[in-house]
Amino acid sequence: MRTMRRGRTERRTEGPTGGRAGQERAASAGRTRRGVWAGLGAAALALTSVAAVPAADPAGNPAGNPAADPATVTKHGPAWSLKSTGTDARFRGLAAVSRSTAWLAGSKGTVLRTTDGGASWRNVSPPVAPGETGLEFRDVEAFDGRRAVVLAIGEGEASRVFRTTDGGATWTESFRNTDPRAFYDCMTFFDRRHGLAMSDPVDGKYRILSTADGGRSWKVLPDKGMPAAQQGEAGFAASGQCLVSSGPRDVWLATGGAARARVLHSADRGLTWKATDAPIPAGDPARGVFGVAFRDRTHGIAVGGDYRPGEQSPKAAAVSRDGGRTWDAAARPVPAYRSGVTWLPHTRRTALAVGPTGTDLTTDGGRTWRTVDTGSYDTVDCARDLGCWAAGEKGRVARLEFGRRG
């Protein structure tokens, strides 16, 4: 679900840049860049004052599940603003490219894209072969507004990967699982070329799929460096965040459903892995770590719990400060099951977690959390320009808005 973004580059201009005029232009450009980054930083820091501010849906009802929330909408501070998608598909796959551009992947074979900040959504779903029902898309990785890769989950041939380079006008199926024992859950990309997808254990070990050409082709990696799975252990295809990466080589895999919840880490793009227990409760097929997020190769957050409605999810958040070698339970965790989590760009300690009963905010790196919205979302993602999006059931999609509303 994490969006791949082009590295920062300096554009070279033709002609001389020396002299007073060139120096003035350079100084002006520097001030502009500093102003942009200062504005982004100020907006990010504004999240520390978020109150319970669910947005209104297109029909005028407060956001949430069911149709109306008891909380009221405030006119100040950052808040989710619902965007009408015109569908009732459930979106567990989300890629935030910017405040204007985002991709969604969901049920009924649905893939949507916006390039105008959610004002309108284009149905760019891959075509379904005659006689086939809609695929279950659970993850999308977007490089920009035109290039994206989507993952469909399920047993056997239901697990597939599609790729587009023209904004979804056409798609190429680049992988179809032919092993009935495999069930692919999530995928991630390190850069525009290198990516991985993960399957639940086959022959007692998680199966890792690798691409080195932007998703055009895929191959199964050898499992010699993969630790044995626990009895009943699996990944949760709940938010596209059971497999995440940070930097050029580090990747983490979240698990549940077994006696212990674990997070596996690889520092060599999936060739070898080390498993670490996480303090999030497990011991049941419905419990474990559902989503992880790393803001760099060291600092990570894990969320999860028990996804069954009405079940308690104590200690459903954990933090790591050593790249996933160890995990500590949050001092004040999220209050209920959470499936998605993301760091806020341009901050070192601020992150958002989402689930069916609300959104929670941390401003101390995951040590403590507080609920800031009661709307239902399954997944969340932020772009570098603070384009933060959330998505979930019944076509619900929202973008985080800053400043005065109403």
Secondary structure, 3 states (H helix, E strand, C coil): CCCCCCCCCCCCCCCCCCHHHHHHHHHHHHHHHHHHHHHHHHHHHHHHHCCCCCCECCCCCECCCCCCCCCCCCCCCCEEEECCCCCCCCEEEEEECCCCCEEEEECCCCEEEECCCCCCCEECCCCCCCCCCCCEEEEEEECCCCCEEEEEEEEHHHCEEEEECCCCCCCEEEEECCCCCCEEEEEEECCCCCEEEEEEEECCEEEEEEECCCCCCCEECCCCECCCCCCCCECCCCCCCCEEEECCCEEEEECECCCCCEEEEECCCCCECEEEECCCCCCCCCEEEEEEEECCCCCEEEEEEECCCCCCCCCCEEEECCCCCCCEECCECCCCCCCEEEECCCCCCCEEEEECCEEEEECCCCCECEEEECCCCCEEEECCCCCEEEECHHHCEEEEECCCCC
